[in-house]
Amino acid sequence: MVQHNRILFAAKLDREPAGISLTELAEINAYNASVCWQWRKQALGLKAFYKELLRVGTIGDSGSRIIR
């Protein structure tokens, strides 16, 4: 709380601006979000594929586990 009050009454900021525009930041966030969705889709697809392999008996029971 003390740090917060000190910043409120300071004459200048304690750090310089980041030097990145909000547009560039939004583009980076959008790209990262799309990559996350791609990884999620791939992970869910691999999980379903592995479960199907276990169901049809393609993978033996020696140490196999279903990922939940």
mmCIF file as gemmi writes it, N, C-alpha and C atoms, coordinates in Angstrom:
data_model
loop_
_atom_site.group_PDB
_atom_site.id
_atom_site.type_symbol
_atom_site.label_atom_id
_atom_site.label_alt_id
_atom_site.label_comp_id
_atom_site.label_asym_id
_atom_site.label_entity_id
_atom_site.label_seq_id
_atom_site.pdbx_PDB_ins_code
_atom_site.Cartn_x
_atom_site.Cartn_y
_atom_site.Cartn_z
_atom_site.occupancy
_atom_site.B_iso_or_equiv
_atom_site.pdbx_formal_charge
_atom_site.auth_seq_id
_atom_site.auth_asym_id
_atom_site.pdbx_PDB_model_num
ATOM 1 N N . MET Axp A 1 ? 0.82 -1.19 0 1 0 ? 1 A 1
ATOM 2 C CA . MET Axp A 1 ? 0 0 0 1 0 ? 1 A 1
ATOM 3 C C . MET Axp A 1 ? 0.864 1.255 0 1 0 ? 1 A 1
ATOM 4 N N . VAL Axp A 2 ? 1.977 1.204 0.734 1 0 ? 2 A 1
ATOM 5 C CA . VAL Axp A 2 ? 2.868 2.361 0.781 1 0 ? 2 A 1
ATOM 6 C C . VAL Axp A 2 ? 3.428 2.641 -0.603 1 0 ? 2 A 1
ATOM 7 N N . GLN Axp A 3 ? 3.872 1.591 -1.293 1 0 ? 3 A 1
ATOM 8 C CA . GLN Axp A 3 ? 4.405 1.758 -2.651 1 0 ? 3 A 1
ATOM 9 C C . GLN Axp A 3 ? 3.34 2.366 -3.558 1 0 ? 3 A 1
ATOM 10 N N . HIS Axp A 4 ? 2.117 1.908 -3.44 1 0 ? 4 A 1
ATOM 11 C CA . HIS Axp A 4 ? 1.02 2.418 -4.262 1 0 ? 4 A 1
ATOM 12 C C . HIS Axp A 4 ? 0.821 3.911 -4.017 1 0 ? 4 A 1
ATOM 13 N N . ASN Axp A 5 ? 0.793 4.342 -2.777 1 0 ? 5 A 1
ATOM 14 C CA . ASN Axp A 5 ? 0.616 5.76 -2.456 1 0 ? 5 A 1
ATOM 15 C C . ASN Axp A 5 ? 1.791 6.594 -2.941 1 0 ? 5 A 1
ATOM 16 N N . ARG Axp A 6 ? 2.991 6.064 -2.833 1 0 ? 6 A 1
ATOM 17 C CA . ARG Axp A 6 ? 4.171 6.796 -3.274 1 0 ? 6 A 1
ATOM 18 C C . ARG Axp A 6 ? 4.121 7.029 -4.782 1 0 ? 6 A 1
ATOM 19 N N . ILE Axp A 7 ? 3.663 6.038 -5.521 1 0 ? 7 A 1
ATOM 20 C CA . ILE Axp A 7 ? 3.551 6.177 -6.973 1 0 ? 7 A 1
ATOM 21 C C . ILE Axp A 7 ? 2.493 7.22 -7.331 1 0 ? 7 A 1
ATOM 22 N N . LEU Axp A 8 ? 1.394 7.222 -6.61 1 0 ? 8 A 1
ATOM 23 C CA . LEU Axp A 8 ? 0.327 8.182 -6.9 1 0 ? 8 A 1
ATOM 24 C C . LEU Axp A 8 ? 0.799 9.628 -6.785 1 0 ? 8 A 1
ATOM 25 N N . PHE Axp A 9 ? 1.67 9.897 -5.834 1 0 ? 9 A 1
ATOM 26 C CA . PHE Axp A 9 ? 2.106 11.27 -5.591 1 0 ? 9 A 1
ATOM 27 C C . PHE Axp A 9 ? 3.475 11.58 -6.188 1 0 ? 9 A 1
ATOM 28 N N . ALA Axp A 10 ? 4.066 10.65 -6.894 1 0 ? 10 A 1
ATOM 29 C CA . ALA Axp A 10 ? 5.377 10.889 -7.504 1 0 ? 10 A 1
ATOM 30 C C . ALA Axp A 10 ? 5.231 11.856 -8.675 1 0 ? 10 A 1
ATOM 31 N N . ALA Axp A 11 ? 6.285 12.619 -8.914 1 0 ? 11 A 1
ATOM 32 C CA . ALA Axp A 11 ? 6.263 13.599 -10.005 1 0 ? 11 A 1
ATOM 33 C C . ALA Axp A 11 ? 6.396 12.923 -11.362 1 0 ? 11 A 1
ATOM 34 N N . LYS Axp A 12 ? 7.092 11.805 -11.419 1 0 ? 12 A 1
ATOM 35 C CA . LYS Axp A 12 ? 7.245 11.093 -12.686 1 0 ? 12 A 1
ATOM 36 C C . LYS Axp A 12 ? 7.182 9.587 -12.438 1 0 ? 12 A 1
ATOM 37 N N . LEU Axp A 13 ? 6.985 8.831 -13.494 1 0 ? 13 A 1
ATOM 38 C CA . LEU Axp A 13 ? 6.898 7.375 -13.373 1 0 ? 13 A 1
ATOM 39 C C . LEU Axp A 13 ? 8.254 6.789 -13.012 1 0 ? 13 A 1
ATOM 40 N N . ASP Axp A 14 ? 8.241 5.639 -12.375 1 0 ? 14 A 1
ATOM 41 C CA . ASP Axp A 14 ? 9.493 4.999 -11.991 1 0 ? 14 A 1
ATOM 42 C C . ASP Axp A 14 ? 10.085 4.143 -13.105 1 0 ? 14 A 1
ATOM 43 N N . ARG Axp A 15 ? 9.468 4.121 -14.253 1 0 ? 15 A 1
ATOM 44 C CA . ARG Axp A 15 ? 10.019 3.382 -15.395 1 0 ? 15 A 1
ATOM 45 C C . ARG Axp A 15 ? 9.605 4.067 -16.688 1 0 ? 15 A 1
ATOM 46 N N . GLU Axp A 16 ? 10.325 3.752 -17.723 1 0 ? 16 A 1
ATOM 47 C CA . GLU Axp A 16 ? 10.057 4.335 -19.034 1 0 ? 16 A 1
ATOM 48 C C . GLU Axp A 16 ? 8.915 3.58 -19.718 1 0 ? 16 A 1
ATOM 49 N N . PRO Axp A 17 ? 8.275 4.188 -20.716 1 0 ? 17 A 1
ATOM 50 C CA . PRO Axp A 17 ? 7.245 3.474 -21.483 1 0 ? 17 A 1
ATOM 51 C C . PRO Axp A 17 ? 7.825 2.227 -22.158 1 0 ? 17 A 1
ATOM 52 N N . ALA Axp A 18 ? 6.981 1.276 -22.426 1 0 ? 18 A 1
ATOM 53 C CA . ALA Axp A 18 ? 7.425 -0.005 -22.978 1 0 ? 18 A 1
ATOM 54 C C . ALA Axp A 18 ? 7.97 0.117 -24.391 1 0 ? 18 A 1
ATOM 55 N N . GLY Axp A 19 ? 7.523 1.09 -25.14 1 0 ? 19 A 1
ATOM 56 C CA . GLY Axp A 19 ? 8.015 1.256 -26.505 1 0 ? 19 A 1
ATOM 57 C C . GLY Axp A 19 ? 7.344 0.333 -27.508 1 0 ? 19 A 1
ATOM 58 N N . ILE Axp A 20 ? 6.192 -0.205 -27.168 1 0 ? 20 A 1
ATOM 59 C CA . ILE Axp A 20 ? 5.443 -1.071 -28.078 1 0 ? 20 A 1
ATOM 60 C C . ILE Axp A 20 ? 4.027 -0.492 -28.192 1 0 ? 20 A 1
ATOM 61 N N . SER Axp A 21 ? 3.54 -0.423 -29.406 1 0 ? 21 A 1
ATOM 62 C CA . SER Axp A 21 ? 2.212 0.166 -29.604 1 0 ? 21 A 1
ATOM 63 C C . SER Axp A 21 ? 1.122 -0.822 -29.191 1 0 ? 21 A 1
ATOM 64 N N . LEU Axp A 22 ? -0.044 -0.293 -28.886 1 0 ? 22 A 1
ATOM 65 C CA . LEU Axp A 22 ? -1.169 -1.156 -28.525 1 0 ? 22 A 1
ATOM 66 C C . LEU Axp A 22 ? -1.6 -2.025 -29.703 1 0 ? 22 A 1
ATOM 67 N N . THR Axp A 23 ? -1.448 -1.503 -30.913 1 0 ? 23 A 1
ATOM 68 C CA . THR Axp A 23 ? -1.783 -2.288 -32.106 1 0 ? 23 A 1
ATOM 69 C C . THR Axp A 23 ? -0.871 -3.501 -32.215 1 0 ? 23 A 1
ATOM 70 N N . GLU Axp A 24 ? 0.426 -3.281 -32.012 1 0 ? 24 A 1
ATOM 71 C CA . GLU Axp A 24 ? 1.383 -4.389 -32.081 1 0 ? 24 A 1
ATOM 72 C C . GLU Axp A 24 ? 1.115 -5.4 -30.972 1 0 ? 24 A 1
ATOM 73 N N . LEU Axp A 25 ? 0.798 -4.914 -29.796 1 0 ? 25 A 1
ATOM 74 C CA . LEU Axp A 25 ? 0.474 -5.792 -28.68 1 0 ? 25 A 1
ATOM 75 C C . LEU Axp A 25 ? -0.766 -6.629 -28.983 1 0 ? 25 A 1
ATOM 76 N N . ALA Axp A 26 ? -1.779 -6.017 -29.581 1 0 ? 26 A 1
ATOM 77 C CA . ALA Axp A 26 ? -3.002 -6.74 -29.943 1 0 ? 26 A 1
ATOM 78 C C . ALA Axp A 26 ? -2.719 -7.806 -30.995 1 0 ? 26 A 1
ATOM 79 N N . GLU Axp A 27 ? -1.863 -7.487 -31.971 1 0 ? 27 A 1
ATOM 80 C CA . GLU Axp A 27 ? -1.502 -8.468 -33.001 1 0 ? 27 A 1
ATOM 81 C C . GLU Axp A 27 ? -0.774 -9.66 -32.389 1 0 ? 27 A 1
ATOM 82 N N . ILE Axp A 28 ? 0.136 -9.392 -31.474 1 0 ? 28 A 1
ATOM 83 C CA . ILE Axp A 28 ? 0.878 -10.47 -30.811 1 0 ? 28 A 1
ATOM 84 C C . ILE Axp A 28 ? -0.07 -11.335 -29.991 1 0 ? 28 A 1
ATOM 85 N N . ASN Axp A 29 ? -0.987 -10.7 -29.252 1 0 ? 29 A 1
ATOM 86 C CA . ASN Axp A 29 ? -1.956 -11.461 -28.458 1 0 ? 29 A 1
ATOM 87 C C . ASN Axp A 29 ? -2.854 -12.32 -29.336 1 0 ? 29 A 1
ATOM 88 N N . ALA Axp A 30 ? -3.294 -11.782 -30.464 1 0 ? 30 A 1
ATOM 89 C CA . ALA Axp A 30 ? -4.142 -12.55 -31.379 1 0 ? 30 A 1
ATOM 90 C C . ALA Axp A 30 ? -3.381 -13.745 -31.942 1 0 ? 30 A 1
ATOM 91 N N . TYR Axp A 31 ? -2.119 -13.54 -32.307 1 0 ? 31 A 1
ATOM 92 C CA . TYR Axp A 31 ? -1.305 -14.643 -32.827 1 0 ? 31 A 1
ATOM 93 C C . TYR Axp A 31 ? -1.12 -15.719 -31.758 1 0 ? 31 A 1
ATOM 94 N N . ASN Axp A 32 ? -0.768 -15.307 -30.538 1 0 ? 32 A 1
ATOM 95 C CA . ASN Axp A 32 ? -0.567 -16.273 -29.456 1 0 ? 32 A 1
ATOM 96 C C . ASN Axp A 32 ? -1.841 -17.06 -29.167 1 0 ? 32 A 1
ATOM 97 N N . ALA Axp A 33 ? -2.984 -16.379 -29.204 1 0 ? 33 A 1
ATOM 98 C CA . ALA Axp A 33 ? -4.254 -17.067 -28.956 1 0 ? 33 A 1
ATOM 99 C C . ALA Axp A 33 ? -4.53 -18.109 -30.031 1 0 ? 33 A 1
ATOM 100 N N . SER Axp A 34 ? -4.235 -17.772 -31.296 1 0 ? 34 A 1
ATOM 101 C CA . SER Axp A 34 ? -4.482 -18.743 -32.372 1 0 ? 34 A 1
ATOM 102 C C . SER Axp A 34 ? -3.563 -19.95 -32.241 1 0 ? 34 A 1
ATOM 103 N N . VAL Axp A 35 ? -2.327 -19.725 -31.829 1 0 ? 35 A 1
ATOM 104 C CA . VAL Axp A 35 ? -1.399 -20.846 -31.632 1 0 ? 35 A 1
ATOM 105 C C . VAL Axp A 35 ? -1.878 -21.73 -30.48 1 0 ? 35 A 1
ATOM 106 N N . CYS Axp A 36 ? -2.366 -21.107 -29.408 1 0 ? 36 A 1
ATOM 107 C CA . CYS Axp A 36 ? -2.883 -21.882 -28.273 1 0 ? 36 A 1
ATOM 108 C C . CYS Axp A 36 ? -4.057 -22.76 -28.695 1 0 ? 36 A 1
ATOM 109 N N . TRP Axp A 37 ? -4.967 -22.209 -29.505 1 0 ? 37 A 1
ATOM 110 C CA . TRP Axp A 37 ? -6.108 -22.993 -29.986 1 0 ? 37 A 1
ATOM 111 C C . TRP Axp A 37 ? -5.639 -24.15 -30.857 1 0 ? 37 A 1
ATOM 112 N N . GLN Axp A 38 ? -4.617 -23.929 -31.684 1 0 ? 38 A 1
ATOM 113 C CA . GLN Axp A 38 ? -4.092 -25.002 -32.53 1 0 ? 38 A 1
ATOM 114 C C . GLN Axp A 38 ? -3.496 -26.117 -31.675 1 0 ? 38 A 1
ATOM 115 N N . TRP Axp A 39 ? -2.712 -25.759 -30.664 1 0 ? 39 A 1
ATOM 116 C CA . TRP Axp A 39 ? -2.126 -26.761 -29.781 1 0 ? 39 A 1
ATOM 117 C C . TRP Axp A 39 ? -3.209 -27.516 -29.02 1 0 ? 39 A 1
ATOM 118 N N . ARG Axp A 40 ? -4.248 -26.801 -28.59 1 0 ? 40 A 1
ATOM 119 C CA . ARG Axp A 40 ? -5.343 -27.447 -27.864 1 0 ? 40 A 1
ATOM 120 C C . ARG Axp A 40 ? -6.053 -28.46 -28.758 1 0 ? 40 A 1
ATOM 121 N N . LYS Axp A 41 ? -6.365 -28.053 -29.995 1 0 ? 41 A 1
ATOM 122 C CA . LYS Axp A 41 ? -7.02 -28.969 -30.934 1 0 ? 41 A 1
ATOM 123 C C . LYS Axp A 41 ? -6.158 -30.202 -31.182 1 0 ? 41 A 1
ATOM 124 N N . GLN Axp A 42 ? -4.861 -29.983 -31.36 1 0 ? 42 A 1
ATOM 125 C CA . GLN Axp A 42 ? -3.964 -31.108 -31.612 1 0 ? 42 A 1
ATOM 126 C C . GLN Axp A 42 ? -3.91 -32.036 -30.4 1 0 ? 42 A 1
ATOM 127 N N . ALA Axp A 43 ? -3.82 -31.471 -29.2 1 0 ? 43 A 1
ATOM 128 C CA . ALA Axp A 43 ? -3.761 -32.291 -27.993 1 0 ? 43 A 1
ATOM 129 C C . ALA Axp A 43 ? -5.041 -33.1 -27.809 1 0 ? 43 A 1
ATOM 130 N N . LEU Axp A 44 ? -6.196 -32.474 -28.039 1 0 ? 44 A 1
ATOM 131 C CA . LEU Axp A 44 ? -7.461 -33.202 -27.912 1 0 ? 44 A 1
ATOM 132 C C . LEU Axp A 44 ? -7.577 -34.294 -28.969 1 0 ? 44 A 1
ATOM 133 N N . GLY Axp A 45 ? -7.106 -34.017 -30.171 1 0 ? 45 A 1
ATOM 134 C CA . GLY Axp A 45 ? -7.126 -35.023 -31.228 1 0 ? 45 A 1
ATOM 135 C C . GLY Axp A 45 ? -6.233 -36.207 -30.909 1 0 ? 45 A 1
ATOM 136 N N . LEU Axp A 46 ? -5.04 -35.937 -30.401 1 0 ? 46 A 1
ATOM 137 C CA . LEU Axp A 46 ? -4.126 -37.022 -30.028 1 0 ? 46 A 1
ATOM 138 C C . LEU Axp A 46 ? -4.687 -37.841 -28.871 1 0 ? 46 A 1
ATOM 139 N N . LYS Axp A 47 ? -5.337 -37.171 -27.929 1 0 ? 47 A 1
ATOM 140 C CA . LYS Axp A 47 ? -5.952 -37.872 -26.804 1 0 ? 47 A 1
ATOM 141 C C . LYS Axp A 47 ? -7.052 -38.813 -27.291 1 0 ? 47 A 1
ATOM 142 N N . ALA Axp A 48 ? -7.9 -38.326 -28.195 1 0 ? 48 A 1
ATOM 143 C CA . ALA Axp A 48 ? -8.978 -39.157 -28.741 1 0 ? 48 A 1
ATOM 144 C C . ALA Axp A 48 ? -8.407 -40.325 -29.544 1 0 ? 48 A 1
ATOM 145 N N . PHE Axp A 49 ? -7.361 -40.062 -30.315 1 0 ? 49 A 1
ATOM 146 C CA . PHE Axp A 49 ? -6.723 -41.112 -31.11 1 0 ? 49 A 1
ATOM 147 C C . PHE Axp A 49 ? -6.145 -42.194 -30.203 1 0 ? 49 A 1
ATOM 148 N N . TYR Axp A 50 ? -5.48 -41.784 -29.126 1 0 ? 50 A 1
ATOM 149 C CA . TYR Axp A 50 ? -4.884 -42.74 -28.196 1 0 ? 50 A 1
ATOM 150 C C . TYR Axp A 50 ? -5.959 -43.578 -27.509 1 0 ? 50 A 1
ATOM 151 N N . LYS Axp A 51 ? -7.057 -42.928 -27.097 1 0 ? 51 A 1
ATOM 152 C CA . LYS Axp A 51 ? -8.152 -43.672 -26.468 1 0 ? 51 A 1
ATOM 153 C C . LYS Axp A 51 ? -8.746 -44.698 -27.432 1 0 ? 51 A 1
ATOM 154 N N . GLU Axp A 52 ? -8.862 -44.312 -28.707 1 0 ? 52 A 1
ATOM 155 C CA . GLU Axp A 52 ? -9.39 -45.243 -29.705 1 0 ? 52 A 1
ATOM 156 C C . GLU Axp A 52 ? -8.441 -46.42 -29.906 1 0 ? 52 A 1
ATOM 157 N N . LEU Axp A 53 ? -7.142 -46.158 -29.912 1 0 ? 53 A 1
ATOM 158 C CA . LEU Axp A 53 ? -6.175 -47.253 -30.025 1 0 ? 53 A 1
ATOM 159 C C . LEU Axp A 53 ? -6.306 -48.214 -28.854 1 0 ? 53 A 1
ATOM 160 N N . LEU Axp A 54 ? -6.497 -47.675 -27.659 1 0 ? 54 A 1
ATOM 161 C CA . LEU Axp A 54 ? -6.692 -48.54 -26.497 1 0 ? 54 A 1
ATOM 162 C C . LEU Axp A 54 ? -7.983 -49.336 -26.618 1 0 ? 54 A 1
ATOM 163 N N . ARG Axp A 55 ? -9.034 -48.698 -27.125 1 0 ? 55 A 1
ATOM 164 C CA . ARG Axp A 55 ? -10.335 -49.36 -27.234 1 0 ? 55 A 1
ATOM 165 C C . ARG Axp A 55 ? -10.286 -50.546 -28.188 1 0 ? 55 A 1
ATOM 166 N N . VAL Axp A 56 ? -9.632 -50.382 -29.32 1 0 ? 56 A 1
ATOM 167 C CA . VAL Axp A 56 ? -9.596 -51.463 -30.302 1 0 ? 56 A 1
ATOM 168 C C . VAL Axp A 56 ? -8.491 -52.469 -30.022 1 0 ? 56 A 1
ATOM 169 N N . GLY Axp A 57 ? -7.69 -52.21 -29.004 1 0 ? 57 A 1
ATOM 170 C CA . GLY Axp A 57 ? -6.675 -53.179 -28.611 1 0 ? 57 A 1
ATOM 171 C C . GLY Axp A 57 ? -5.384 -53.094 -29.391 1 0 ? 57 A 1
ATOM 172 N N . THR Axp A 58 ? -5.148 -52.014 -30.084 1 0 ? 58 A 1
ATOM 173 C CA . THR Axp A 58 ? -3.903 -51.862 -30.833 1 0 ? 58 A 1
ATOM 174 C C . THR Axp A 58 ? -2.716 -51.729 -29.897 1 0 ? 58 A 1
ATOM 175 N N . ILE Axp A 59 ? -2.937 -51.106 -28.746 1 0 ? 59 A 1
ATOM 176 C CA . ILE Axp A 59 ? -1.877 -50.947 -27.753 1 0 ? 59 A 1
ATOM 177 C C . ILE Axp A 59 ? -2.096 -51.988 -26.677 1 0 ? 59 A 1
ATOM 178 N N . GLY Axp A 60 ? -1.033 -52.712 -26.32 1 0 ? 60 A 1
ATOM 179 C CA . GLY Axp A 60 ? -1.138 -53.737 -25.293 1 0 ? 60 A 1
ATOM 180 C C . GLY Axp A 60 ? -1.329 -53.149 -23.907 1 0 ? 60 A 1
ATOM 181 N N . ASP Axp A 61 ? -1.592 -54.024 -22.937 1 0 ? 61 A 1
ATOM 182 C CA . ASP Axp A 61 ? -1.837 -53.585 -21.567 1 0 ? 61 A 1
ATOM 183 C C . ASP Axp A 61 ? -0.561 -53.409 -20.759 1 0 ? 61 A 1
ATOM 184 N N . SER Axp A 62 ? 0.586 -53.607 -21.342 1 0 ? 62 A 1
ATOM 185 C CA . SER Axp A 62 ? 1.837 -53.516 -20.589 1 0 ? 62 A 1
ATOM 186 C C . SER Axp A 62 ? 2.202 -52.054 -20.316 1 0 ? 62 A 1
ATOM 187 N N . GLY Axp A 63 ? 1.678 -51.537 -19.231 1 0 ? 63 A 1
ATOM 188 C CA . GLY Axp A 63 ? 2.014 -50.182 -18.815 1 0 ? 63 A 1
ATOM 189 C C . GLY Axp A 63 ? 1.244 -49.077 -19.498 1 0 ? 63 A 1
ATOM 190 N N . SER Axp A 64 ? 0.258 -49.395 -20.32 1 0 ? 64 A 1
ATOM 191 C CA . SER Axp A 64 ? -0.519 -48.352 -20.996 1 0 ? 64 A 1
ATOM 192 C C . SER Axp A 64 ? -1.497 -47.725 -20.015 1 0 ? 64 A 1
ATOM 193 N N . ARG Axp A 65 ? -1.65 -46.417 -20.134 1 0 ? 65 A 1
ATOM 194 C CA . ARG Axp A 65 ? -2.615 -45.715 -19.291 1 0 ? 65 A 1
ATOM 195 C C . ARG Axp A 65 ? -3.435 -44.785 -20.168 1 0 ? 65 A 1
ATOM 196 N N . ILE Axp A 66 ? -4.696 -44.63 -19.828 1 0 ? 66 A 1
ATOM 197 C CA . ILE Axp A 66 ? -5.55 -43.666 -20.523 1 0 ? 66 A 1
ATOM 198 C C . ILE Axp A 66 ? -5.301 -42.3 -19.902 1 0 ? 66 A 1
ATOM 199 N N . ILE Axp A 67 ? -5.069 -41.317 -20.734 1 0 ? 67 A 1
ATOM 200 C CA . ILE Axp A 67 ? -4.852 -39.951 -20.265 1 0 ? 67 A 1
ATOM 201 C C . ILE Axp A 67 ? -6.211 -39.317 -20.025 1 0 ? 67 A 1
ATOM 202 N N . ARG Axp A 68 ? -6.425 -38.807 -18.863 1 0 ? 68 A 1
ATOM 203 C CA . ARG Axp A 68 ? -7.72 -38.185 -18.528 1 0 ? 68 A 1
ATOM 204 C C . ARG Axp A 68 ? -7.587 -36.699 -18.412 1 0 ? 68 A 1
